[in-house]
C-alpha cells in the first residue's frame, strides 16, 4: 500500500514501506520526488525476490532511498500481534523510521 501511495500522491514527500514489493508499473516512480526507506525481513523470499527490480526502478527514477534488511526476521516482524514479531528489530526499524521522517519532513 505504501509503495502504491508513494507513486500516486504527489504531495507525499517521504514513505517507509515495510516488507513491500515494488509497484508493477515502476514508471510511476519517474514522477516521484520522494524519499523512500524500505524495510525488509531477512527471511521473506517472496518479497525479497522483488528487490532487484524495485532497487533498479528507484535508481532509474532518481528517488532518494536507503533500504534495511533485518537479520533473522520474518515477514511481519514489526507486527506485535503475530508470533513473527521481533521486538529488537521492530524497535530499531521504528527508530530509523522516526529519524527518516524527521530528516525528510522537518529538516
C-alpha positions as a printed NumPy array, in Angstrom:
array([[  0.   ,   0.   ,   0.   ],
       [  2.772,   2.447,   0.896],
       [  4.523,   1.939,  -2.443],
       [  1.265,   2.499,  -4.32 ],
       [  0.543,   5.709,  -2.423],
       [  4.119,   6.916,  -2.882],
       [  3.742,   6.676,  -6.636],
       [  0.269,   8.219,  -6.807],
       [  0.135,  11.045,  -4.284],
       [  2.234,  13.983,  -5.47 ],
       [  2.101,  15.673,  -2.06 ],
       [  3.654,  12.656,  -0.305],
       [  7.292,  13.542,   0.393],
       [  8.506,  10.506,   2.318],
       [  7.47 ,   6.861,   2.609],
       [  8.534,   3.88 ,   4.719],
       [  7.217,   0.622,   3.259],
       [  7.609,  -2.441,   5.471],
       [  8.158,  -5.727,   3.61 ],
       [  6.581,  -4.362,   0.475],
       [  7.325,  -5.295,  -3.089],
       [  7.74 ,  -2.839,  -5.913],
       [  4.81 ,  -1.475,  -7.818],
       [  4.227,  -3.329, -11.068],
       [  4.264,  -0.123, -13.022],
       [  7.624,   1.17 , -11.882],
       [  7.386,   4.033, -14.393],
       [  5.236,   5.866, -11.859],
       [  8.388,   6.39 ,  -9.807],
       [  9.553,   8.721, -12.582],
       [  7.027,  11.269, -11.403],
       [  8.198,  10.847,  -7.838],
       [ 10.481,  13.198,  -5.958],
       [ 10.051,  11.315,  -2.755],
       [ 12.437,   9.794,  -0.299],
       [ 11.802,   6.129,   0.47 ],
       [ 13.051,   3.916,   3.301],
       [ 12.103,   0.286,   2.533],
       [ 12.281,  -2.177,   5.437],
       [ 12.664,  -5.886,   4.715],
       [ 12.607,  -9.068,   6.752],
       [ 15.657, -11.241,   6.189],
       [ 13.638, -14.442,   5.742],
       [ 11.   , -13.311,   3.248],
       [ 11.804, -14.95 ,  -0.073],
       [  8.739, -13.771,  -1.988],
       [  9.201, -10.083,  -1.138],
       [ 12.992, -10.094,  -1.224],
       [ 12.96 , -11.627,  -4.706],
       [ 11.366,  -8.403,  -5.957],
       [ 14.118,  -6.184,  -4.514],
       [ 16.45 ,  -6.12 ,  -7.553],
       [ 13.697,  -4.753,  -9.815],
       [ 12.466,  -2.392,  -7.08 ],
       [ 16.018,  -1.146,  -6.499],
       [ 16.519,  -0.604, -10.236],
       [ 13.229,   1.319, -10.54 ],
       [ 14.134,   3.632,  -7.66 ],
       [ 17.594,   4.255,  -9.101],
       [ 16.241,   4.891, -12.59 ],
       [ 13.771,   7.432, -11.219],
       [ 16.335,   9.206,  -9.09 ],
       [ 14.419,   8.522,  -5.879],
       [ 16.472,   9.067,  -2.728],
       [ 16.374,   5.904,  -0.657],
       [ 18.112,   3.608,   1.776],
       [ 16.874,   0.082,   2.409],
       [ 17.307,  -2.064,   5.505],
       [ 17.081,  -5.813,   5.893],
       [ 16.736,  -7.12 ,   9.443],
       [ 18.747, -10.319,  10.096],
       [ 16.871, -13.354,  11.369],
       [ 13.432, -11.764,  10.898],
       [ 10.358, -12.963,   9.031],
       [  7.647, -11.099,   7.127],
       [  5.598,  -9.304,   9.761],
       [  8.471,  -8.755,  12.198],
       [  7.094,  -5.303,  13.032],
       [  3.569,  -6.569,  13.805],
       [  3.281,  -7.288,  17.522],
       [  0.103,  -9.346,  17.058],
       [  1.905, -12.202,  15.278],
       [  4.359, -14.846,  16.511],
       [  6.824, -13.475,  13.922],
       [  7.155, -10.227,  15.884],
       [ 10.764,  -9.368,  16.681],
       [ 10.896,  -6.696,  19.388],
       [ 14.528,  -5.741,  18.802],
       [ 14.176,  -5.426,  15.033],
       [ 10.878,  -3.565,  15.408],
       [ 12.443,  -1.097,  17.846],
       [ 15.369,  -0.432,  15.516],
       [ 13.066,  -0.104,  12.498],
       [ 10.884,   2.385,  14.397],
       [ 13.933,   4.445,  15.417],
       [ 15.061,   4.534,  11.794],
       [ 11.552,   5.434,  10.647],
       [ 11.295,   8.388,  13.026],
       [ 14.79 ,   9.627,  12.158],
       [ 13.974,   9.363,   8.444],
       [ 10.702,  11.288,   8.769],
       [ 12.383,  13.933,  10.93 ],
       [ 15.098,  14.383,   8.328],
       [ 12.824,  14.382,   5.292],
       [  9.845,  16.274,   6.668],
       [ 11.378,  18.628,   9.216],
       [ 14.976,  19.036,   8.094]])
